[in-house]
């Protein structure tokens, strides 16, 4: 973590972090992409903190959890526990060691927190920063901001690559048949718990995965990826992938509204080596919903055609929208290189044994 000695300037993005909220002990700051976010760092002085909270509450009509949200940050545990979420719109971070203040550059010389306001855009970059008593520009800007998806002022698109004809139709049907014969297992997510990467099952994702163990089928997949996909990744991103992680067919079904909420694929020690994610649709014409969305780049969704791939950086916030009709089948590998392979080897000691290899970050 980099400790900043002055408040973040407009255009800068704070380092991501996990912190305690009233709802969960490991809320991911990076999941706020796609929203305008007001950050209010509360000072230790109770009267000044109370005045700042009154100012924030007076603007609650702007905070709808759809386009705009606010978080306070406080170091004092008693002060944090005395607060409650005010939904929609206002939530709270506990910052006992001042690490969040460090990321925003508002740690006081004596170790406390400087009262300060920040307005972040939907890509989590600073739009405005202001001392505690000068909040008006923050809320004036928020009032005229409009929908979050228009934050750039011009149409924007996620930096993704769509490559058609990676798998031929026959291979797509073979992989679907493979899944149906296997039946799949519930797919978990990777969590960082007490410094270890653990695969867990929760409501963050509804998906079933079948692991491909047939070596002949694996070699066929390798052949198609090597010849049809990797050259396109290198051309578009100047990245030469040399390793592919996991062989799975994933199934999102409308029966349970299959989805995967907004996440990043490289946020734990066990997934830090991942460089690019890939989603190859196997039956794009047979389902509705189930598309990819990158909230930091608007509400547009992305769907590769049957046999086609969408490729994107594992550091991008993304979600799979709920399947509303039919069943979506997809092949979902990750790509990395030799340098990242060393990171994977070094971090292997942080992975809890029996963690599912099909789990995602």
LUMVEXKOL-192816 format. One record per residue (C-alpha): x negated, y negated, z negated. Coordinates in steps of 0.25 Angstrom, whole numbers, padded with zeros to 4 digits, always signed. Layout:
// LUMVEXKOL-192816
XYZ;...
This chain:
// LUMVEXKOL-192816
+0000+0000+0000;-0005-0014+0003;-0003-0024-0008;+0000-0038-0002;-0003-0051-0009;+0007-0060-0002;+0021-0058+0003;+0023-0051+0016;+0024-0060+0028;+0035-0060+0039;+0032-0049+0049;+0025-0040+0038;+0031-0026+0034;+0029-0021+0020;+0023-0008+0017;+0034+0003+0015;+0036+0008+0002;+0046+0017-0007;+0052+0011-0019;+0062+0014-0030;+0076+0009-0028;+0088+0011-0036;+0093+0022-0026;+0080+0030-0024;+0066+0030-0029;+0059+0030-0016;+0067+0021-0007;+0059+0018+0006;+0057+0004+0010;+0054+0008+0024;+0069+0013+0025;+0074-0001+0025;+0070-0003+0040;+0082-0008+0048;+0087-0018+0038;+0083-0033+0034;+0077-0031+0020;+0076-0041+0009;+0066-0038-0001;+0067-0046-0014;+0055-0045-0024;+0060-0048-0038;+0050-0055-0047;+0048-0051-0062;+0055-0064-0067;+0069-0059-0070;+0075-0073-0067;+0069-0074-0054;+0072-0060-0050;+0087-0062-0054;+0088-0075-0046;+0082-0067-0033;+0092-0056-0035;+0103-0066-0036;+0098-0072-0023;+0098-0058-0016;+0112-0055-0021;+0117-0068-0016;+0113-0063-0002;+0120-0049-0003;+0129-0052+0009;+0117-0051+0018;+0113-0037+0013;+0121-0026+0019;+0112-0014+0020;+0115-0013+0035;+0105-0025+0039;+0100-0031+0026;+0096-0026+0013;+0088-0031+0001;+0079-0025-0009;+0073-0031-0022;+0060-0027-0028;+0057-0027-0042;+0045-0022-0051;+0052-0021-0064;+0059-0008-0067;+0070-0014-0076;+0073-0025-0066;+0074-0014-0055;+0083-0005-0064;+0092-0017-0067;+0095-0019-0052;+0105-0011-0044;+0107-0010-0029;+0117-0020-0023;+0123-0013-0011;+0123-0016+0000;+0110-0024+0001;+0102-0025-0012;+0093-0014-0017;+0080-0014-0026;+0066-0009-0026;+0058-0006-0039;+0043-0010-0037;+0037-0006-0050;+0022-0006-0045;+0024-0018-0036;+0021-0010-0024;+0033-0016-0016;+0028-0030-0020;+0014-0027-0015;+0020-0023-0001;+0027-0036+0000;+0016-0044-0006;+0024-0050-0018;+0016-0044-0030;+0013-0055-0040;-0001-0058-0044;+0002-0052-0058;+0008-0040-0053;+0023-0044-0052;+0031-0046-0040;+0033-0060-0033;+0048-0063-0031;+0049-0063-0015;+0059-0060-0004;+0057-0053+0009;+0066-0051+0021;+0062-0039+0029;+0067-0036+0043;+0072-0022+0047;+0058-0018+0051;+0054-0021+0037;+0045-0033+0041;+0046-0046+0033;+0055-0057+0039;+0054-0067+0027;+0047-0067+0014;+0051-0078+0003;+0048-0081-0012;+0059-0077-0022;+0065-0091-0022;+0066-0093-0007;+0075-0082-0002;+0084-0090+0007;+0076-0088+0020;+0077-0073+0017;+0092-0073+0017;+0094-0084+0028;+0086-0075+0037;+0094-0062+0033;+0107-0070+0036;+0103-0072+0050;+0096-0059+0053;+0107-0052+0059;+0108-0036+0060;+0095-0029+0056;+0093-0023+0070;+0091-0036+0076;+0080-0041+0067;+0070-0042+0078;+0078-0052+0086;+0076-0044+0098;+0080-0030+0102;+0070-0020+0096;+0068-0005+0098;+0061+0005+0089;+0047+0009+0094;+0051+0023+0098;+0048+0031+0110;+0059+0040+0117;+0053+0051+0126;+0063+0059+0134;+0061+0074+0139;+0051+0079+0128;+0059+0092+0127;+0067+0098+0139;+0081+0101+0136;+0078+0116+0135;+0068+0114+0124;+0079+0105+0117;+0089+0116+0117;+0079+0126+0112;+0076+0117+0100;+0090+0115+0097;+0092+0131+0098;+0080+0132+0089;+0087+0123+0078;+0100+0130+0079;+0094+0144+0077;+0086+0139+0065;+0097+0130+0059;+0088+0120+0053;+0085+0116+0039;+0089+0103+0032;+0078+0092+0035;+0072+0085+0024;+0064+0071+0022;+0050+0069+0017;+0050+0061+0004;+0038+0055-0003;+0040+0060-0018;+0029+0057-0028;+0019+0056-0018;+0023+0069-0011;+0030+0071+0002;+0043+0080+0000;+0053+0085+0009;+0067+0083+0004;+0081+0084+0008;+0091+0073+0006;+0101+0065+0013;+0091+0056+0020;+0092+0066+0032;+0102+0076+0037;+0095+0085+0047;+0091+0100+0049;+0078+0104+0055;+0073+0117+0061;+0058+0119+0062;+0053+0125+0075;+0044+0137+0071;+0044+0143+0085;+0030+0141+0090;+0034+0143+0105;+0044+0132+0103;+0034+0123+0095;+0024+0124+0107;+0035+0120+0117;+0038+0108+0109;+0023+0105+0108;+0022+0105+0123;+0034+0096+0125;+0029+0086+0115;+0015+0086+0119;+0018+0084+0134;+0031+0076+0134;+0030+0068+0121;+0016+0065+0115;+0011+0058+0128;+0023+0048+0127;+0020+0046+0112;+0006+0042+0115;+0010+0033+0127;+0020+0026+0119;+0013+0025+0105;-0002+0027+0108;-0001+0039+0098;-0007+0052+0101;+0001+0063+0093;-0006+0076+0091;+0002+0082+0080;+0017+0085+0079;+0024+0088+0066;+0036+0098+0064;+0044+0105+0074;+0059+0104+0070;+0072+0103+0077;+0081+0093+0069;+0096+0094+0068;+0105+0082+0065;+0119+0086+0065;+0132+0078+0065;+0138+0088+0055;+0130+0081+0044;+0128+0068+0051;+0113+0072+0053;+0104+0060+0051;+0090+0055+0046;+0090+0041+0038;+0080+0030+0041;+0066+0035+0038;+0051+0035+0042;+0044+0048+0045;+0030+0045+0039;+0033+0039+0025;+0028+0051+0016;+0014+0057+0014;+0019+0069+0021;+0023+0062+0034;+0013+0050+0034;+0006+0057+0046;+0018+0056+0055;+0016+0046+0067;+0028+0048+0076;+0042+0054+0075;+0049+0061+0086;+0063+0065+0089;+0067+0073+0101;+0082+0075+0103;+0086+0089+0108;+0100+0086+0111;+0103+0071+0112;+0116+0072+0119;+0122+0081+0109;+0124+0072+0097;+0127+0058+0092;+0120+0050+0082;+0107+0056+0078;+0098+0045+0084;+0086+0038+0079;+0086+0024+0073;+0075+0015+0069;+0081+0005+0060;+0069-0005+0060;+0072-0007+0075;+0087-0008+0075;+0099+0001+0076;+0096+0007+0089;+0095+0022+0090;+0086+0031+0098;+0089+0044+0104;+0080+0052+0113;+0087+0061+0124;+0087+0076+0123;+0073+0081+0123;+0068+0067+0121;+0060+0061+0110;+0060+0048+0102;+0046+0045+0096;+0043+0035+0085;+0034+0031+0074;+0036+0039+0061;+0035+0025+0053;+0048+0020+0060;+0060+0020+0051;+0071+0029+0059;+0083+0037+0056;+0091+0048+0064;+0106+0043+0064;+0117+0052+0060;+0121+0062+0070;+0136+0060+0072;+0139+0071+0083;+0133+0084+0087;+0119+0088+0082;+0105+0082+0085;+0093+0091+0087;+0079+0085+0088;+0065+0089+0087;+0058+0080+0077;+0043+0080+0076;+0032+0070+0071;+0019+0067+0078;+0006+0063+0073;-0009+0063+0076;-0022+0069+0071;-0024+0057+0062;-0011+0059+0056;-0013+0074+0054;-0024+0070+0044;-0014+0062+0036;-0004+0074+0036;-0015+0083+0031;-0019+0073+0020;-0005+0071+0016;-0001+0086+0016;-0004+0086+0001;+0008+0077-0002;+0018+0086+0005;+0026+0094-0005;+0026+0109+0000;+0038+0114+0007;+0042+0100+0012;+0049+0102+0025;+0041+0099+0037;+0054+0094+0044;+0056+0083+0034;+0054+0069+0038;+0050+0057+0031;
